[in-house]
Amino acid sequence: MGMTHIVDRRLNGKNKSAVNRERFLRRYRHHIKKAVADAVQRRSITDIERGEKVSIPSRDIEEPIFHHGQGGNREVVHPGNKEFVTGDTVPKPPGGGGKGQGQGQASPDGEGMDEFAFQITQEEFLEFLFDDLELPNLARKKLKDTEAFKYVRSGFSTQGVPAKLDVVRSLRGAHARRLGLGGARKKKIRELEEQLAALKSAPDDLDPAFSHEDQIQILEEEITRLKANVKRIPFIDEIDLRYRQHLKQPKPATSAVMFCLMDVSGSMTQMHKDIAKRFFILLYLFLKKNYKKIDVVFIRHHTSAKEVDEEEFFYSRETGGTIVSSALKLMHKIIESRYSPAEWNIYAAQASDGDNWNDDSPVCGKLLADNILPLVQYFAYVEITPQDHQMLWYEYEKIQEQYPQSFALQQIADPGEIYPVFRQLFERKAA
Amino acid sequence: MTDIIDRPNAPDFEPPGTREPISTSSEWTFDLIRQYDEEIAKCAAEFGLDTYPNQVEVISAEQMMDAYSSVGMPVGYNHWSFGKQFLSTSKGYQRGQMGLAYEIVINSNPCIAYLMEENTLPMQALVIAHASYGHNSFFKNNYLFRTWTDASAIIDYLVFARHYVAECEERHGVDAVEEILDSCHALMNYGVDRYKRPAPISASEELRRQKEREEYQQRRLNDLWRTIPKMGDDDDPIHRKKRFPDEPQENILYFIEKNAPLLETWQREIIRIVRKLAQYFYPQRQTQVMNEGWATFWHYTLIHRMYEKGLVNDGFMLEFLQSHTAVVYQPPFDSPWYSGINPYTLGFSIFTDLRRICENPTEEDRHWFPDFADTNWVESLHFAMKNFKDESFIQQFLSPKVMRDLKLFSIQNDDQEDFYRITAIHDDPGYRILREKLARQYNLSYREPNIQVWNVDVRGDRSLTLRHIPVDRVPLGQETEEVLRHAHRLWGFDVHLESVDEGVVVEEYHCPPHEIEDD
């Protein structure tokens, strides 16, 4: 019998089953996607960043094996007999089979569980949401990084990596050091040289007893020694090196306001609105990474516009025509009264099926160009329709030509087409 | 307080000592674990327990769940089913439904046992006694384990398997590998040789032979299928009727690995890996009652021995006994917690009673167990542990007293009757019947449907026919068609399954499914 070896394994092998979990999620991605889509519908757009419970029907998740079914003529031994004697008969409960006889497939948990439920993490939730939106990896990363920091210059340090070496500063330091170390000696050298020159230029005394020769020699030796000393001072020394120092600093604590504009006229179905919701969520997530405080303003409109809460925004229906400019006007009014562009970064997202009263579209264009775009960081428009464009689209196209940096538009028929609207925005903010 | 603690009889060879307890607090430290282990080892040596060297690993709850979900393989290949297992394990654990202390010990040399960091010291001692000395000695000495597993090679083999599967995923894609593994898992219980002894597995050997197999297999396959269209054979009626294989084959995965016409080499290799693992776990499936009973008997006996020596105090024993009692609790058949016979209870009861029969036999015992009454109990228990599996162990050692204590009875459920019939109870006329019925319940080929490879239509459509021999008219379960789809994926051609009861086909399954036939 050998000695027992006792090992502390607690520190290694953590999260060993991460790959198996990933495989599991991958296999059931359709179920999870659906759960995520349901959650997106159910949740507020400001409440996207947390995990979600997912249920999968047990029959979809079973690993089948050959086993015995019900029926036949079987005998099973059980414990805990109380009053039975051999030959007793016990009527079977009505409805056939009766209780299982412990042979086959009783579920390990006892009671019938027809759902396999588990929790996905916030990270996984977003990943599935982004899959739905077909977000490229770079954009995902930007949205998911929970810590939004920026690096700011914070002076200089004597330690660092070569890439951060500040040459000017280092050389300046070296120069100062050389001055500091060599200055006194150089001064002495200058003095001695003056003396030497004086001696040399002095008329030679005839009396060799008063000759300057040995004096000159002493001076020259001293000067040579001092010069050698000075020469040994290194041109640049390790202590001269200066590195630029950067500190992680939380992103500026500025505020942003996000306007959600949506057409709720009769032609916008719930399906349209669900796609619009994803569009708003994406903008919200983006803003959340860049701003500390975000206000969300919901403006819905048909022939007239109204500021409403989120619930009413997504889930109540209206009938009738469409005048888009009413929403733009209201937005402008709200900006003027509550969100001064000096203090707020203003973003807007507009969703519509493209319908507008024809005479109104030029009005919209003008409103955007003259009143709104000068005030906002970014205005994104999606037209949720597979049909041909109407007047509003062409009007907006003109706007985009004028303001390619702050205006984007896209026609979409499914959520995967939303992202391109934001591409520019993500790229611009990448820096 | 000591009154409530039931002391087994101390062995004669060492007088009870009056030493100081090793510790009095229930907090563990590595040093204390070492001390307990040393003392448990001494006690185990007194009783002649023969073990592999031990490796005790302290792990976190999360790691324990990891170990659980990979069916106790310390290194496993990646598969979604292990992820699923982890999710349900952690759910149960978080709800507090599950203690995680007992189960995991690896049949390897050295024998690896896990201690969970959050357990108290008495629990750690219990697990060490149970796993590192109980299970360990069982692994090393039971004939099934000696015959079918190679404890020194398993870890290396698992590492080999993990790398091989990962490599296949890289080459052929995760989906393709997952498909094969899914199908193999579906047939895993039919990937064992029950009678033939397989070559022991070893990783280096495996690597070397894998290359050879690649060439050999293809050649062999070609030979099999080349004989197919040979003209002239068809004229010979005897030859024509000959089945392939000649004899029914119980190892379905092996048969597929060697004979499926279309599989690629890497796919055959993966079948082989799953088959080897099934074979490795096969003894465990056949010795659950014995193995757990043995380990439970020894944690009980060893810790009591420590108590006699004064190495543990009353507080320790109370906590220990509380855990022990929970382990061997057997709810009666009509309890809402009843889920069959608890293997810990049954095994522990039989071993404990066998010791009693050896030491203090009654007239009944002398009649039932003439070979064991008044023998050295340590030797007799070792004999029982070494030479049996659950079925034969119960048949041999289940005593009338245990049947009475557990109040066993047997009930017949015939689907052609409107009532259940009590066929035997724990009384004189019932003992032998009960023992036989219970033993049969632990026969693997009774627990699982008996399905074997019956025929391949070598000359025709290459279809594979499996044959199910029902026992007691019990039909196959609902998942049968699903499993058949997996068999079909591996075989590559039609797969048929027929249930044949006394020469009559009572049920047929086909994949792809047959349309309603009109003959």
Interface residues (C-beta under 8 A of the other chain):
Chain A: M1 G2 M3 T4 H5 I6 V7 D8 R9 R10 G13 K14 N15 K16 S17 V19 N20 R21 E22 R23 F24 L25 R26 R27 I61 E62 E63 P64 I65 F66 H67 H68 G69 Q70 G71 G72 N73 R74 E75 V76 V77 H78 P79 G80 N81 K82 F84 V85 T86 G87 D88 T89 V90 P91 K92 G97 G98 Q101 G102 Q103 G104 Q105 A106 G110 F116 A117 F118
Chain B: F30 I33 R34 D37 E38 A41 A44 A45 D50 T51 Y52 P53 N54 Q55 V56 E57 V58 I59 S60 E62 Q63 M65 D66 S69 S70 N78 H79 W80 S81 F82 G83 K84 F86 L87 S88 K91 P110 E117 S132 V174 E178 D182 H185 A186 L187 M188 N189 Y190 Q330 P331 P332 F333 D334 S335 P336 W337 Y338 S339 G340 I341 L406 K407 L408 F409 S410 I411 Q412 N413 D414 D415 Q416 E417 D418 F419 Y420 R421 I422 T423 A424 I425 H426 D427 P429 G430 L434 K437 L438 Q441 R447 E448 P449 I451 P470 V471 D472 R473 V474 P475 L476 G477 Q478 E479 T480 E482 V483 H486
